[in-house]
Amino acid sequence: MTDEVDAGLTKLVQSLSARPALHHASLAVSSADGQRRWAGGSGPQGSAEPEVRPEAPFFIASITKRFIITLVLQGHARFGA
């Protein structure tokens, strides 16, 4: 990743976590060939710990359905029916 892309993605994650309705933001991006990857996270702005740590709570509500269906579809695409 270039420095400009890294800075832009970092700014995006920070701006997302600054929204009043969000607690934390985490983003991971990978190229189709897996050669380029970026991951980052941010906590609430102005908090004592704005960095996202493994023990930080994530409020995922009911979006787990999207994760499950993504795994199912990936498995179907890889192994077929």
Secondary structure, DSSP 8 states (H G I E B T S, - for coil): --HHHHHHHHHHHHHHHTSTT-S-EEEEEE-TTSS-EEEEEE--TTSS--S--TTS----TTTHHHHHHHHHHHHHHHH--
